[in-house]
Amino acid sequence: MTDETTPEVIVVDDDPSVQRALKRLLKANGLAARIFCSANEFLENGGPAPGCGCLLLDIEMPGVDGLELQTRLEQRGFRLPVIFITGHGTVPASVQAMKQGAMDFLQKPFASERLIEIVREAIQRSRRLTAEQNECEGLELRYSSLSPRERDVLGLIVRGLLNKQIADELGIVEKTVKVHRARVMEKMQADSLAELVRMTETLRLPPCSSSIFSSLK
Amino acid sequence: MRRSARIKVLEDALRVRLRFLRGLLAAAALTCLLAAGMAITPAQAESPKAIKNVLMLFPQEAPQAPTPQMIFSSIYSVLNQSPDLEITIFVENLDLYLFPYEETQQAIITFLGKKYAKTQIDLVIPVASAGLSFALRLREMLFPGIPIVYCAEALHPERRLAHRSDVTGTAASLDVSGTIELARMLRPGLTHVAVVAGTGVTDQHLLALFREAFNDFKAKLELIDLAGLPLDDLIDRVSRLPASACVIFLFMRRDGNDRIFPSWTVQKMVSRSANVPLFNLVDATLGYGSVGGRMVQIEAMAVKTGEIALRVLSGESAGAIEPVAFSENPAMFDWRELKRWGIEESALPEGSIVRFKAFSQWERYRWWVIGIFSLVCLQSLFLFMLINNLIRRRRAEEEAARTRHTLSHAMRISTVGQLGQSLAHEINQPLAAIRVNAEVAGKLAEGEKPDIAEVQAALGDIVADSKRAQAVIASIRSLVSNSPPELAWVELNQVAADALKLVQADAEAKGAAIHLDLQVGLPPVHGDAVQLQQVVLNLLLNAVDSVCDRPQPPRSVTVGTAREKGGRVKLCVRDNGPGIDPEAARRLFEPFFSTKLQGLGLGLSICRSIAEAHGGSLDLDAGVEEGAAFCLYLPAGSAKNSKRLSGGPNGDGRNHA
C-alpha cells in the first residue's frame, strides 16, 4: 500500500494509554497514524499535512480542547473529516461537535471495529474530497488557459446555444465561433458537450466555486 | 482506777519534789556555812520563797479512795499555786476506824513524834471529824501551837462549828432527806428505799444519820434495810429489789462477815448488780455507779480548805478565820447512770450538775467532723466537677470528632458526586485503552502469521491500564469509605497531586487549568490522608467553580505548597476568579453560609474543623490582588519522619492510591 491509498490518521489525545492503543489499532488495520499529545503540539507542527486522511480528536484535553481545535482548523480552511472521542460523553459536547460538522462522535470505551469503520468512512470521504479538490484544481487550470473570447463562447455553449446563435450573440461570424468552440473543447479536454457542461457545473459548485467563476453565470 | 493511777503519779511527783527540796536544803545549809565569815551575798538579799511544811491527816482509806484522793489533789493544787511559799505536804493515813484502839492511837502519835522530830510542821490539815479529833490530840502532844485547818468536818444542824484556838476549816452535812426527795422526784411511784451500809464505824455513823432522816418518810416509803449484810448477800439482795424501789448507798468499809473493802468498789459492785437506781451522798463517789443525789461537796470544800490553809501559812491567825460551812448540797448526777435508767436530763431539778457526760464522738467532734466533712465534700465536689468537666469535655470532643467524621464523610460522598464526570473520565480512559488493546490483540492473534510481539505488547498495556483503573476506583473508595481516621505521616505534595488527579478532568471540562507549584523537600505532616485530600479537593473544586464565573480565559487555579515559619507547612489554592467580597469573607467559615446558590455552606467549615483537628488552620489569604486564595496550615513533622515516610512501611498506602 502506498501513501496514496492509505492516508495518515491524525490522533490528538493527551492520554498515553489511549494513544498507544489507537496507534496499535490503526496499524493492525493497515492504517498509518500520527499521534499528538495536545492540540498545540499538532498546530505547532503545521496542522494537517497533505495526505492526511482524517482527525481523531479527544474532546477533553488540557489547554486547547478538541472542539476548539476543530474550530481553529476550520478557520484555517482545513476540511478534513473529524471524529471526536470523549471520556465524558456529555450530551452538550456531542451536540456542539456534530453541529460543527464532526463526522462522528465516539464515547470511550468504544468498540474498535466501530472506530475503524468510521475511520475508513472518513478516509473515503477524505479521498473523495481530495479527488474533487484535484479535479477542481485541474479544471481551474484548464479554464484559466482560455482566452476571454473562448470563455465567453464556453459560457454560451453550456447554456445550450447553437453556433449561429452564439455568433449572433457575440456579433461574430459563425465560422469564428466554430474555431473558438474547437479550441475550448481542446483546452478543456472535453470529449463531448455533455462533459463540458458537467465540468462547468463542477467549477460552479463548492469546493470549486473560486473567484475565477464569478463571470460564469 | 484511773483516779488511783493519777494519785500515784502525784505521789511520785511529790517524792521527787521532796528529794529535790532536801537537796536544796542541804545546798542552802552549805551556802550558809560558806557565807558565815563573808559579807551577805546578793542571793541572800533577794527574798527566797519561804519553806512551809504541811501535815495532812486522813482518818481512813487514803490515798487510793476517791474521797481522800479528791481532797488531797484539790488541796495540793491550791497550795502548789502559792506565789510566795514553797510548801511541802506530808500525808499520814491513820486508818482510825479499822484500828480504833487507844493504844494504837497512842502508838501512832508516838511514831509521828519520832518521825517528825526534825521536821518543822507549820500546819496540820485533818480530814473529817475523826481526823480533827486526832489532830487536836496530836497538837497537844507533839506540835503545840500549830494551827489546824480542818477539811469536811461533819456539820450537825444542832451543833455550831466549835471555836477552838487556832482551829478553823470547812464543814458539811449529809443531806439524806434531800436525796430521798430527789429519788422520789426522779422515780415517780417510788415505794421502797433500800439503804446500804457496812458494819464499820463510819458505816454505822452514817446509817444512824440516815435512819434519823428517814423518819420523816415513813408514811410514804418503806425502808429495806440492807445494812450490815455480808457482801455476797448484799449483791444478791440488790438484784431482787421491787421495781418501785431505789438504793441509797451510804458507806461500806466492812461487811457482815467482817471483811474489809474499799467502800467505793462496793458501791460500784452494788450498782452493777442492782435492778433499780442507786443514789449516794458524796460527790467524790459520784461516778462509781451512782445516779446522783444531794451531794456533799468534797471538791469545793477541799479547795476552800486549801485557800484557808494558804492564808494561815501566810501569817493569818487560824482562830481569826471563820470556819466555812457547806450546808447547801447541790443535786449532782452521773450522766451515764441517767442514761442507764432512762432518766431524761429535762426531768432533773433546776441547777442540777450533771457529771461524766460522755459526749458522744459526734457531740465532742461535731464541729470538727462537720468542718472536715464539709471540706472533704467541697473538695470532692470540686474534684467531681473537674472530673465531670473533663469527662464532658472529652465526650464533647469525641462527639465533635464523630460529627466531624460523619460530616466530612458526607461531604466526601457529595464531592465524589461532584467529581462524577471527572471520575468517569479517569476510569473511561484506561477502559477505552483496554478494550481497544484487547480487540486488536484478538484480531492480531487470528491471522495466519500472528505478530506475537505486538500481541504481547497489547496485553501488557491491558494489564497496566487495568491497574490504572483499579487505582482510580481505590481512590474513590477511600474517599467514600466511612473508615475511621488513620493517622500517618503524609506528604502534602502527594495529597495535592492526588487531589488534582481527581479534579483535573472536571476542571478541563469547565475550561479551567490547574497548575501545581509544589515545593520540593517539604516535611511531612501527621494526619489522615483522606481527610487532608478532602480539604484540598474541596478548595480545588471551589476554586474551579470560582474561575468559571470569569467570563474570559485564562481561568487558572494554582495549588502551591511551601514551608512556613514556626515549623509549619502550608498549602494554598489560588484562583483568578472574581474573588470574595469582604462581607462574605467575614462569614465564609461559618456553617451554612454559602455564596453558591446550591451550596449547603458546610464545605469550608468542615474543612476548617479538619484542619484544626490536625492542629492546623484554614484561612482566607487576604493579601491576594486577584481572585481568592485559601491556605491550609499544618504543623510540620521532622526530617526523620520524612525519611521514615519515604523509606519505611509507615508511608501511607492510601495516599498513593
HADDOCK unambig.tbl for C-alpha pairs under 7 A between the chains (distance, minus, plus):
assign (segid A and resid 17 and name CA) (segid B and resid 430 and name CA) 6.62 0.50 0.50
assign (segid A and resid 17 and name CA) (segid B and resid 433 and name CA) 5.81 0.50 0.50
assign (segid A and resid 18 and name CA) (segid B and resid 429 and name CA) 6.67 0.50 0.50
assign (segid A and resid 18 and name CA) (segid B and resid 432 and name CA) 6.88 0.50 0.50
assign (segid A and resid 18 and name CA) (segid B and resid 433 and name CA) 4.87 0.50 0.50
assign (segid A and resid 21 and name CA) (segid B and resid 433 and name CA) 5.39 0.50 0.50
assign (segid A and resid 21 and name CA) (segid B and resid 436 and name CA) 5.95 0.50 0.50
assign (segid A and resid 21 and name CA) (segid B and resid 437 and name CA) 5.46 0.50 0.50
assign (segid A and resid 25 and name CA) (segid B and resid 436 and name CA) 6.81 0.50 0.50
assign (segid A and resid 25 and name CA) (segid B and resid 440 and name CA) 5.64 0.50 0.50
assign (segid A and resid 28 and name CA) (segid B and resid 440 and name CA) 6.95 0.50 0.50
assign (segid A and resid 60 and name CA) (segid B and resid 508 and name CA) 6.51 0.50 0.50
assign (segid A and resid 60 and name CA) (segid B and resid 509 and name CA) 6.26 0.50 0.50
assign (segid A and resid 61 and name CA) (segid B and resid 508 and name CA) 6.76 0.50 0.50
assign (segid A and resid 62 and name CA) (segid B and resid 508 and name CA) 6.01 0.50 0.50
assign (segid A and resid 87 and name CA) (segid B and resid 425 and name CA) 4.65 0.50 0.50
assign (segid A and resid 87 and name CA) (segid B and resid 428 and name CA) 5.50 0.50 0.50
assign (segid A and resid 87 and name CA) (segid B and resid 429 and name CA) 6.27 0.50 0.50
assign (segid A and resid 88 and name CA) (segid B and resid 421 and name CA) 6.14 0.50 0.50
assign (segid A and resid 88 and name CA) (segid B and resid 424 and name CA) 6.52 0.50 0.50
assign (segid A and resid 88 and name CA) (segid B and resid 425 and name CA) 5.47 0.50 0.50
assign (segid A and resid 108 and name CA) (segid B and resid 428 and name CA) 5.72 0.50 0.50
assign (segid A and resid 108 and name CA) (segid B and resid 429 and name CA) 6.79 0.50 0.50
assign (segid A and resid 108 and name CA) (segid B and resid 432 and name CA) 5.16 0.50 0.50
assign (segid A and resid 109 and name CA) (segid B and resid 428 and name CA) 5.94 0.50 0.50
assign (segid A and resid 109 and name CA) (segid B and resid 431 and name CA) 5.76 0.50 0.50
assign (segid A and resid 109 and name CA) (segid B and resid 432 and name CA) 3.71 0.50 0.50
assign (segid A and resid 109 and name CA) (segid B and resid 435 and name CA) 6.71 0.50 0.50
assign (segid A and resid 110 and name CA) (segid B and resid 432 and name CA) 6.24 0.50 0.50
assign (segid A and resid 111 and name CA) (segid B and resid 436 and name CA) 6.88 0.50 0.50
assign (segid A and resid 112 and name CA) (segid B and resid 436 and name CA) 5.40 0.50 0.50
assign (segid A and resid 112 and name CA) (segid B and resid 439 and name CA) 6.62 0.50 0.50
